[in-house]
Amino acid sequence: MELGVYAVIAVAVIVGVAAFARKLGVAAPIILVIVGVMLSFLPGVPEIDVPPEIILDGLLPPILYAAAISVPLTDFRRNLAPIAGLSVVLVIITAFASGFVLYTMLPDLNLAAAIALGAIISPPDAVAATSIGRKLGLPPRVLTVLEGEGLVNDATALVLLRTALAAAVGSLSTPLAGVADFLTAVALAAIIGLIVGFVSVWVRSKLHDPVLDTALSVIVPFAAFAPTEALHGSGVLAVVIAGLYTGHAAPRHFTAQARISDTINWRTIQFLLENGVFLLIGLEIRTLVADVDHPEVLSVWDSVLLGLIAMVSLVVIRFVLIVPLIYSLRRRAQHAEKAVLKEWLLISYFRDHPVKYRWQSIRKQRAETRYQRHRSDLEEFRQEAIDWKGGVVLGWSGMRGVVTLAAAQSLPTDIPYRPQLILIAFTVAVVSLVVQGGTLPWLIRALGLQGVDVKDDRRLLAQLLDDLSETGLKVLDEPEVVAGSTAPVDPEIVERVRQSSYLQAESAWERILLSDTPAEGRPHHLYRTLRLAVVDAERDRLLLERSRGLYPSRILSEAQSMLDLEETRLRSRSR
């Protein structure tokens, strides 16, 4: 009963803070941490001590899966180099460097245990940074890199934490054994993640009941996480791989209804779990301070000071490594130019020399596919190049969060300074969220970073809709074949379908060509306004018929669904 009351209060606080944060222009996680700290010191609020396995095993898999299915695999592939640099190389270097700093300050802490603490505070949480970046219009490529880093760096940090703790207790004989353990964990995660992703997509594609489909989708992250962890692999990485595969395969294998349900359900899950964890960070502060039961060894204020020193070292290390990262991105663009030129020369050769054999035809087709992909990558690198301004934002976006909260509490009970180490980690998380997250909007505005070009995006959308309409309408050349009818199809019906298909493209071009015309004077705006008025009148009549009780409930529900779908379609076009 008491737990249920706390859950209701927590959800109410999360929703209220999120609504307030949007009006204030501040990321909700930052405010939630501050609110949590204030609530923890109120009289009557119990001490909060959440077991780390609840977060690591219960909350982290669905949080990462929800983020992974929304990241386009193409963008992830194009930015794999910077993502790997930030989420693997940077995390490892940061863990060792910050761990060494703490090792020099805590005499009773061995180097392996210090590196374990470094692994705990090394992975940034991109939730606050990306939420701020979207509102202020960060370039899409910067957001993709931050999202990709947030997906993978948790896996790197947790595997490194496990390896460092094993070394601290003497379970690893040599450093090579630690490297082998790390690589094995990654390989197992890749294999199991792909298998779970493939099997879940195949099974869900056979289901036509959205309730069953939703129920199955909820267990996918745990299906990837649990067996991987049981085999001593990286369960977190397996979840990310399964999520990336599912998100990429969804348009081909899932129905539209399944995709809509997935988007709404997982956004809701992600919103509640992520913000709930940030609220927990604040609520646990009082408990962590009380746990420092030997202040003569290392007091609370000394622990907080060490946390601040650790945070400064994290910021410095991140900025130092961002410089070669930006340079490597320029080299990657040059490499893409060479790849495009190479594929173009190969295609030109086949154009000048007729294809005689099947293997030549296959090679030509592959060359054309690679050429189109590399050319698209090159255009992306040119248009979305990350310059020094983007590098500054990437460097300042290293806020810590969910994993730091849970991993710190998973430290063994017999490790020296355990309460103080947990407080150090929490200090890093809270201060980085409040200081870096709070000043990030000002930094973005001061640098003058610009996001997407709205007009250019509208033009590309209109062009895409034209292409889609052109391809889609080709099926109307033989309407009898499509309809499976032996009798001729009425031309008026064909024309109705044709006009409906043209409507989306015409509306998109109208927003470009008539951009200076008030919306009220545009033909499609008038069409939508009139059609929405008709839908509203139909809904009023539906409610009247429901009150009369002349129609069965199932018929009323079906009519209500049709009206909802039509209204959603019309309102989405008006944006």
C-alpha positions as CSV (number, residue, x, y, z in Angstrom):
1,M,0.0,0.0,0.0
2,E,2.7,2.4,1.0
3,L,4.8,1.5,-2.1
4,G,1.8,2.2,-4.3
5,V,1.3,5.7,-2.8
6,Y,5.0,6.5,-3.3
7,A,4.7,5.3,-6.9
8,V,1.7,7.5,-7.6
9,I,3.5,10.5,-6.0
10,A,6.7,9.8,-8.1
11,V,4.8,9.7,-11.4
12,A,2.9,12.8,-10.5
13,V,6.1,14.6,-9.7
14,I,7.7,13.4,-12.9
15,V,4.8,14.5,-15.1
16,G,4.5,17.8,-13.3
17,V,8.3,18.6,-13.6
18,A,8.3,17.5,-17.3
19,A,5.5,19.9,-18.1
20,F,7.1,22.7,-16.1
21,A,10.6,22.0,-17.7
22,R,9.2,22.4,-21.2
23,K,7.9,25.9,-20.4
24,L,11.1,26.8,-18.6
25,G,13.3,25.5,-21.5
26,V,15.4,23.3,-19.1
27,A,15.8,19.5,-19.4
28,A,13.5,17.7,-17.0
29,P,16.3,15.4,-15.5
30,I,18.1,18.5,-14.1
31,I,15.0,19.7,-12.3
32,L,14.1,16.2,-11.1
33,V,17.5,15.8,-9.5
34,I,17.2,19.1,-7.7
35,V,13.6,18.3,-6.6
36,G,14.7,14.9,-5.4
37,V,17.4,16.4,-3.3
38,M,15.0,18.8,-1.7
39,L,12.4,16.1,-1.1
40,S,14.9,13.8,0.5
41,F,15.5,16.3,3.4
42,L,11.8,16.9,4.1
43,P,10.5,15.6,7.4
44,G,8.7,12.3,7.1
45,V,10.3,11.3,3.8
46,P,11.9,7.8,4.3
47,E,15.4,7.0,3.4
48,I,15.7,5.7,-0.1
49,D,18.0,2.8,-0.8
50,V,17.3,1.1,-4.1
51,P,19.2,-2.2,-4.7
52,P,21.6,-1.7,-7.7
53,E,20.3,-4.8,-9.5
54,I,16.9,-3.3,-9.8
55,I,18.3,-0.5,-11.9
56,L,21.0,-2.5,-13.8
57,D,18.9,-5.6,-14.4
58,G,15.4,-4.2,-14.3
59,L,15.4,-0.6,-15.6
60,L,18.5,-0.2,-17.7
61,P,17.6,-2.8,-20.4
62,P,14.2,-1.2,-21.4
63,I,15.6,2.3,-21.2
64,L,18.4,1.4,-23.7
65,Y,16.1,-0.7,-25.9
66,A,13.6,2.2,-26.1
67,A,16.4,4.5,-27.2
68,A,18.0,2.0,-29.6
69,I,14.8,1.3,-31.6
70,S,14.4,5.0,-32.4
71,V,18.0,5.5,-33.7
72,P,18.2,5.1,-37.5
73,L,20.7,2.3,-38.2
74,T,21.9,4.3,-41.3
75,D,22.8,7.3,-39.1
76,F,24.4,5.0,-36.6
77,R,26.6,3.3,-39.3
78,R,27.6,6.7,-40.8
79,N,28.8,7.9,-37.4
80,L,30.2,4.7,-36.1
81,A,33.7,6.1,-35.9
82,P,33.0,9.0,-33.6
83,I,30.5,6.9,-31.6
84,A,33.1,4.2,-31.1
85,G,35.7,6.8,-30.2
86,L,33.5,8.4,-27.5
87,S,31.8,5.3,-26.2
88,V,34.7,2.9,-26.2
89,V,38.1,4.6,-26.4
90,L,37.1,7.7,-24.4
91,V,35.4,5.6,-21.7
92,I,38.5,3.4,-21.3
93,I,40.9,6.3,-21.2
94,T,38.7,8.2,-18.8
95,A,38.3,5.3,-16.5
96,F,42.1,4.7,-16.2
97,A,43.0,8.4,-16.0
98,S,40.3,9.4,-13.4
99,G,40.9,6.2,-11.5
100,F,44.6,7.1,-11.3
101,V,43.8,10.5,-10.0
102,L,41.6,9.0,-7.2
103,Y,44.3,6.3,-6.5
104,T,46.8,9.1,-5.7
105,M,44.4,10.7,-3.3
106,L,43.1,7.6,-1.4
107,P,46.1,5.7,0.1
108,D,44.1,2.6,1.1
109,L,42.6,2.1,-2.3
110,N,44.4,-0.2,-4.8
111,L,44.8,0.8,-8.4
112,A,42.3,-1.8,-9.7
113,A,39.6,-0.6,-7.3
114,A,40.3,3.0,-8.3
115,I,39.9,2.1,-12.0
116,A,36.6,0.5,-11.1
117,L,35.4,3.8,-9.7
118,G,36.8,5.5,-12.8
119,A,34.7,3.1,-14.9
120,I,31.6,4.0,-12.8
121,I,31.9,7.8,-13.4
122,S,33.2,7.5,-17.0
123,P,30.0,6.9,-19.1
124,P,28.0,10.1,-19.8
125,D,24.2,9.9,-20.0
126,A,22.9,11.6,-23.2
127,V,19.3,12.1,-22.0
128,A,19.7,15.6,-20.7
129,A,22.0,16.7,-23.5
130,T,19.9,15.4,-26.3
131,S,16.6,16.8,-24.9
132,I,18.2,20.2,-24.6
133,G,19.8,19.9,-28.0
134,R,16.6,19.1,-29.8
135,K,14.8,22.0,-28.3
136,L,17.6,24.5,-29.2
137,G,18.1,23.0,-32.7
138,L,21.5,21.2,-32.5
139,P,22.7,19.8,-35.8
140,P,21.3,16.3,-36.4
141,R,24.7,14.7,-36.7
142,V,25.8,16.0,-33.2
143,L,22.6,14.6,-31.8
144,T,23.2,11.3,-33.5
145,V,26.7,11.1,-32.0
146,L,25.4,11.9,-28.6
147,E,22.6,9.3,-28.8
148,G,25.0,6.6,-30.1
149,E,27.5,7.4,-27.4
150,G,24.8,7.1,-24.8
151,L,23.8,3.7,-26.1
152,V,27.2,2.0,-26.2
153,N,29.2,3.7,-23.5
154,D,27.2,2.0,-20.7
155,A,28.2,-1.4,-22.0
156,T,31.9,-0.4,-22.2
157,A,31.8,1.0,-18.6
158,L,30.0,-2.0,-17.1
159,V,32.3,-4.6,-18.7
160,L,35.3,-2.5,-17.6
161,L,33.9,-2.3,-14.1
162,R,33.4,-6.0,-13.9
163,T,37.0,-6.6,-15.1
164,A,38.5,-4.1,-12.8
165,L,36.7,-5.5,-9.8
166,A,37.9,-9.0,-10.7
167,A,41.4,-7.7,-10.8
168,A,40.9,-5.9,-7.5
169,V,40.1,-9.2,-5.8
170,G,42.8,-11.2,-7.7
171,S,40.5,-13.2,-10.0
172,L,42.5,-12.1,-13.1
173,S,46.0,-13.4,-13.4
174,T,47.3,-11.0,-16.1
175,P,46.2,-7.9,-17.9
176,L,45.8,-10.0,-21.1
177,A,43.2,-12.0,-19.2
178,G,41.3,-8.7,-18.7
179,V,41.5,-7.8,-22.4
180,A,40.3,-11.3,-23.3
181,D,37.4,-11.0,-20.9
182,F,36.4,-7.7,-22.4
183,L,36.5,-8.9,-26.0
184,T,34.6,-12.1,-25.1
185,A,31.8,-10.1,-23.5
186,V,31.5,-7.9,-26.6
187,A,31.4,-10.9,-29.0
188,L,28.8,-12.7,-27.0
189,A,26.7,-9.6,-26.8
190,A,26.8,-9.1,-30.6
191,I,25.8,-12.7,-31.3
192,I,23.0,-13.0,-28.8
193,G,21.7,-9.5,-29.6
194,L,21.4,-10.2,-33.3
195,I,19.8,-13.6,-32.6
196,V,17.2,-12.1,-30.2
197,G,16.5,-9.2,-32.6
198,F,16.0,-11.5,-35.6
199,V,13.8,-14.0,-33.8
200,S,11.7,-11.3,-32.1
201,V,11.1,-9.5,-35.4
202,W,10.2,-12.8,-37.2
203,V,7.7,-13.8,-34.4
204,R,6.1,-10.4,-34.1
205,S,5.7,-10.2,-37.9
206,K,3.4,-13.2,-37.7
207,L,1.2,-11.6,-35.0
208,H,-1.8,-9.5,-36.0
209,D,-3.1,-8.7,-32.6
210,P,-1.6,-5.4,-31.3
211,V,-2.0,-6.5,-27.7
212,L,0.0,-9.7,-28.2
213,D,2.6,-7.7,-30.3
214,T,3.0,-5.1,-27.5
215,A,3.3,-7.8,-24.8
216,L,6.0,-9.5,-26.8
217,S,7.9,-6.3,-27.5
218,V,8.1,-5.6,-23.8
219,I,10.1,-8.7,-23.0
220,V,12.6,-8.3,-25.9
221,P,15.2,-6.3,-24.0
222,F,15.2,-8.8,-21.1
223,A,15.4,-11.7,-23.6
224,A,18.6,-10.2,-24.9
225,F,20.0,-9.1,-21.5
226,A,19.4,-12.1,-19.3
227,P,21.1,-14.9,-21.3
228,T,24.0,-12.6,-22.2
229,E,24.7,-11.8,-18.6
230,A,24.4,-15.5,-17.7
231,L,27.1,-16.3,-20.2
232,H,29.3,-13.4,-18.8
233,G,28.7,-11.2,-21.8
234,S,27.6,-7.6,-22.0
235,G,23.9,-7.7,-21.6
236,V,23.6,-4.0,-22.1
237,L,25.3,-4.2,-25.5
238,A,23.1,-7.1,-26.5
239,V,20.0,-5.0,-25.7
240,V,21.3,-2.2,-27.8
241,I,22.1,-4.4,-30.8
242,A,18.7,-6.1,-30.6
243,G,17.0,-2.7,-30.4
244,L,19.0,-1.3,-33.4
245,Y,18.0,-4.4,-35.5
246,T,14.4,-4.2,-34.5
247,G,14.1,-0.5,-35.3
248,H,15.7,-1.0,-38.7
249,A,13.6,-4.0,-39.6
250,A,10.3,-2.6,-38.3
251,P,9.3,-0.7,-41.5
252,R,9.6,-3.8,-43.6
253,H,8.2,-6.5,-41.2
254,F,5.7,-4.7,-38.9
255,T,2.3,-3.3,-39.7
256,A,1.6,0.4,-39.4
257,Q,-0.5,-0.2,-36.3
258,A,2.3,-2.2,-34.7
259,R,4.8,0.6,-35.4
260,I,2.5,3.3,-34.0
261,S,1.9,1.2,-30.9
262,D,5.6,0.6,-30.5
263,T,6.4,4.2,-30.7
264,I,3.9,5.4,-28.2
265,N,4.5,2.5,-25.7
266,W,8.2,2.7,-25.7
267,R,8.3,6.5,-25.5
268,T,6.1,6.3,-22.5
269,I,8.2,3.6,-20.9
270,Q,11.4,5.5,-21.6
271,F,9.9,8.7,-20.2
272,L,8.9,7.2,-16.9
273,L,11.9,5.1,-16.3
274,E,14.6,7.6,-17.3
275,N,13.0,10.4,-15.3
276,G,12.3,8.1,-12.5
277,V,15.9,7.2,-12.1
278,F,17.0,10.9,-12.1
279,L,14.4,11.5,-9.4
280,L,16.0,8.6,-7.5
281,I,19.4,10.2,-7.8
282,G,18.2,13.2,-5.9
283,L,16.2,11.2,-3.3
284,E,19.2,9.0,-2.4
285,I,21.5,11.8,-1.5
286,R,20.4,12.0,2.2
287,T,20.9,8.2,2.6
288,L,24.4,8.4,1.0
289,V,25.4,11.2,3.3
290,A,24.2,9.2,6.3
291,D,26.1,6.1,5.2
292,V,29.5,7.9,5.6
293,D,29.8,6.4,9.1
294,H,33.5,6.9,9.5
295,P,34.1,10.6,8.9
296,E,37.5,10.4,10.5
297,V,38.6,8.3,7.5
298,L,37.1,10.5,4.8
299,S,34.4,13.0,5.7
300,V,31.3,13.9,3.7
301,W,32.8,17.2,2.6
302,D,36.1,15.5,1.7
303,S,34.2,13.0,-0.4
304,V,32.3,15.8,-2.1
305,L,35.5,17.7,-2.8
306,L,37.0,14.5,-4.4
307,G,33.9,14.2,-6.5
308,L,34.4,17.8,-7.7
309,I,38.0,17.1,-8.5
310,A,37.0,13.9,-10.4
311,M,34.4,15.9,-12.3
312,V,37.0,18.5,-13.4
313,S,39.3,15.7,-14.5
314,L,36.5,14.1,-16.5
315,V,35.8,17.4,-18.3
316,V,39.5,18.0,-19.1
317,I,40.0,14.5,-20.4
318,R,36.9,14.7,-22.6
319,F,37.9,18.0,-24.2
320,V,41.5,16.8,-24.8
321,L,40.2,13.7,-26.7
322,I,37.5,15.6,-28.6
323,V,40.3,17.4,-30.6
324,P,41.6,14.3,-32.4
325,L,38.1,13.1,-32.8
326,I,37.1,16.2,-34.8
327,Y,40.3,15.8,-36.9
328,S,39.5,12.1,-37.6
329,L,36.0,13.1,-38.8
330,R,37.6,15.4,-41.5
331,R,39.9,12.5,-42.5
332,R,36.8,10.2,-42.7
333,A,35.2,12.7,-45.1
334,Q,38.3,12.5,-47.3
335,H,38.2,8.7,-47.2
336,A,34.5,8.9,-48.3
337,E,35.5,11.0,-51.3
338,K,38.1,8.4,-52.3
339,A,35.5,5.6,-51.9
340,V,33.0,7.4,-54.1
341,L,35.7,8.0,-56.8
342,K,36.7,4.4,-56.7
343,E,33.2,3.1,-57.1
344,W,32.5,5.6,-59.9
345,L,35.6,4.5,-61.8
346,L,34.4,0.8,-61.5
347,I,30.9,1.7,-62.7
348,S,32.4,3.7,-65.7
349,Y,34.4,0.6,-66.6
350,F,31.3,-1.5,-66.8
351,R,29.6,1.2,-68.9
352,D,32.4,1.1,-71.4
353,H,32.7,-2.7,-71.4
354,P,29.5,-4.7,-71.9
355,V,28.7,-7.3,-69.3
356,K,29.2,-10.9,-70.6
357,Y,29.2,-13.1,-67.6
358,R,27.0,-13.4,-64.5
359,W,29.7,-12.7,-62.1
360,Q,30.3,-9.4,-63.9
361,S,26.7,-8.5,-63.6
362,I,26.7,-9.2,-59.8
363,R,29.9,-7.2,-59.4
364,K,28.4,-4.3,-61.3
365,Q,25.2,-4.3,-59.2
366,R,27.2,-4.4,-56.0
367,A,29.4,-1.5,-57.2
368,E,26.3,0.6,-58.0
369,T,24.9,-0.1,-54.6
370,R,28.1,0.8,-52.8
371,Y,28.4,3.9,-55.0
372,Q,25.0,5.1,-54.0
373,R,25.7,4.4,-50.3
374,H,29.1,6.0,-50.3
375,R,27.8,9.0,-52.2
376,S,25.0,9.5,-49.7
377,D,27.5,9.2,-46.9
378,L,29.7,11.8,-48.5
379,E,26.8,14.2,-48.9
380,E,26.0,13.7,-45.2
381,F,29.6,14.4,-44.2
382,R,29.7,17.6,-46.2
383,Q,26.3,18.9,-45.1
384,E,26.5,17.8,-41.5
385,A,30.2,18.3,-40.8
386,I,31.0,18.7,-37.1
387,D,33.3,21.7,-36.7
388,W,35.0,23.1,-33.6
389,K,31.6,24.5,-32.4
390,G,30.1,21.0,-32.5
391,G,33.2,19.7,-30.7
392,V,32.8,22.2,-27.9
393,V,29.1,21.1,-27.4
394,L,30.2,17.4,-27.5
395,G,32.9,18.1,-24.9
396,W,30.5,19.9,-22.6
397,S,27.7,17.3,-22.9
398,G,29.3,14.7,-20.7
399,M,26.7,14.6,-17.9
400,R,26.5,11.5,-15.8
401,G,23.3,9.7,-14.8
402,V,21.7,6.3,-14.7
403,V,24.6,3.9,-14.9
404,T,26.7,6.0,-12.4
405,L,23.8,5.8,-10.0
406,A,23.4,2.0,-10.1
407,A,27.0,0.9,-10.7
408,A,28.3,2.9,-7.7
409,Q,26.0,1.0,-5.4
410,S,27.1,-2.4,-6.9
411,L,30.6,-2.0,-5.4
412,P,31.6,-4.9,-3.1
413,T,30.9,-4.2,0.6
414,D,34.5,-5.1,1.6
415,I,36.1,-2.5,-0.7
416,P,37.9,0.4,1.2
417,Y,36.0,3.7,1.4
418,R,32.9,2.1,-0.1
419,P,30.3,4.7,1.3
420,Q,32.7,7.6,0.3
421,L,33.2,6.2,-3.2
422,I,29.5,6.0,-3.7
423,L,29.1,9.6,-2.6
424,I,32.0,10.6,-4.9
425,A,30.2,9.0,-7.8
426,F,26.9,10.6,-6.9
427,T,28.6,14.0,-6.5
428,V,29.9,13.7,-10.1
429,A,26.5,12.7,-11.4
430,V,24.5,15.5,-9.6
431,V,27.0,18.3,-10.2
432,S,27.6,17.4,-13.9
433,L,23.8,17.3,-14.5
434,V,23.2,20.6,-12.8
435,V,26.2,22.6,-13.9
436,Q,26.9,21.2,-17.4
437,G,23.2,20.5,-18.1
438,G,22.2,23.9,-16.8
439,T,24.7,25.9,-18.8
440,L,24.5,23.8,-22.0
441,P,21.6,25.9,-23.4
442,W,23.6,29.1,-22.9
443,L,26.6,27.5,-24.6
444,I,24.6,26.4,-27.6
445,R,23.2,29.9,-28.0
446,A,26.6,31.6,-27.5
447,L,28.2,29.4,-30.2
448,G,25.3,30.2,-32.6
449,L,24.9,26.6,-33.6
450,Q,22.2,26.0,-36.2
451,G,20.1,22.9,-36.5
452,V,18.2,21.7,-39.6
453,D,17.1,24.1,-42.4
454,V,13.3,23.9,-42.1
455,K,12.7,25.1,-45.6
456,D,15.2,22.6,-47.1
457,D,13.6,19.8,-45.0
458,R,10.2,20.8,-46.4
459,R,11.6,20.7,-49.9
460,L,13.1,17.3,-49.4
461,L,9.9,16.0,-47.9
462,A,7.9,17.3,-50.9
463,Q,10.3,15.7,-53.3
464,L,10.2,12.4,-51.4
465,L,6.4,12.4,-51.5
466,D,6.5,13.1,-55.2
467,D,8.7,10.1,-55.7
468,L,6.5,7.9,-53.5
469,S,3.4,9.0,-55.4
470,E,5.0,8.4,-58.7
471,T,6.0,4.8,-57.7
472,G,2.8,4.1,-55.8
473,L,0.4,5.2,-58.6
474,K,2.0,2.9,-61.1
475,V,0.0,0.1,-59.6
476,L,-3.2,1.9,-60.9
477,D,-2.1,1.2,-64.5
478,E,-3.7,-2.2,-64.1
479,P,-6.4,-1.7,-61.4
480,E,-8.2,-4.9,-62.2
481,V,-5.0,-6.9,-61.4
482,V,-4.5,-5.1,-58.1
483,A,-8.1,-5.5,-57.1
484,G,-8.3,-9.1,-58.2
485,S,-11.4,-8.4,-60.2
486,T,-12.3,-9.8,-63.6
487,A,-14.7,-6.9,-64.3
488,P,-13.4,-3.4,-65.2
489,V,-12.8,-1.1,-62.3
490,D,-14.8,2.2,-62.4
491,P,-12.5,5.0,-63.6
492,E,-14.0,7.3,-60.9
493,I,-12.7,5.0,-58.2
494,V,-9.3,4.9,-59.7
495,E,-9.3,8.7,-59.9
496,R,-10.4,9.0,-56.3
497,V,-7.4,6.9,-55.2
498,R,-5.1,8.9,-57.5
499,Q,-6.2,12.3,-56.1
500,S,-5.9,11.0,-52.5
501,S,-2.3,10.0,-53.2
502,Y,-1.5,13.4,-54.8
503,L,-2.9,15.2,-51.7
504,Q,0.2,14.7,-49.5
505,A,2.7,15.8,-52.1
506,E,0.6,18.8,-53.1
507,S,0.3,19.9,-49.5
508,A,4.1,19.6,-49.0
509,W,4.8,21.8,-52.1
510,E,2.2,24.3,-51.0
511,R,4.0,24.9,-47.8
512,I,7.1,25.9,-49.8
513,L,5.6,27.8,-52.8
514,L,3.0,29.6,-50.6
515,S,5.3,30.1,-47.6
516,D,4.6,33.9,-47.6
517,T,0.8,33.3,-47.8
518,P,-1.0,33.1,-44.4
519,A,-2.0,29.5,-43.6
520,E,-5.7,30.5,-43.6
521,G,-5.4,31.4,-47.3
522,R,-3.9,28.1,-48.5
523,P,-6.2,25.7,-50.3
524,H,-5.0,22.6,-48.4
525,H,-5.3,24.4,-45.1
526,L,-8.9,25.3,-46.0
527,Y,-9.5,21.7,-47.0
528,R,-8.2,20.4,-43.7
529,T,-10.2,22.9,-41.7
530,L,-13.4,21.9,-43.5
531,R,-12.7,18.2,-43.2
532,L,-11.8,18.5,-39.5
533,A,-15.1,20.4,-39.0
534,V,-16.9,17.5,-40.7
535,V,-15.1,15.0,-38.5
536,D,-16.0,17.0,-35.4
537,A,-19.7,17.0,-36.4
538,E,-19.5,13.2,-37.1
539,R,-18.0,12.7,-33.6
540,D,-20.9,14.7,-32.0
541,R,-23.4,12.5,-33.9
542,L,-21.5,9.4,-32.8
543,L,-21.7,10.5,-29.1
544,L,-25.4,11.2,-29.6
545,E,-26.0,7.7,-31.0
546,R,-24.0,6.2,-28.1
547,S,-26.3,8.0,-25.7
548,R,-29.3,6.7,-27.5
549,G,-28.0,3.1,-27.4
550,L,-29.3,2.2,-30.9
551,Y,-26.1,0.7,-32.1
552,P,-24.0,-2.1,-30.6
553,S,-20.9,-1.0,-28.7
554,R,-18.5,-2.8,-31.0
555,I,-19.9,-0.8,-34.0
556,L,-19.6,2.5,-32.1
557,S,-16.0,1.6,-31.1
558,E,-15.0,0.8,-34.7
559,A,-16.5,4.1,-35.9
560,Q,-14.7,5.9,-33.2
561,S,-11.4,4.4,-34.2
562,M,-12.0,5.4,-37.8
563,L,-12.7,9.0,-36.8
564,D,-9.6,9.1,-34.6
565,L,-7.4,7.8,-37.4
566,E,-8.8,10.4,-39.8
567,E,-8.4,13.2,-37.3
568,T,-4.8,12.2,-36.5
569,R,-4.0,12.1,-40.2
570,L,-5.4,15.6,-40.9
571,R,-3.9,17.2,-37.8
572,S,-0.4,15.8,-38.6
573,R,-0.6,17.3,-42.1
574,S,-1.4,20.7,-40.6
575,R,1.9,21.0,-38.7
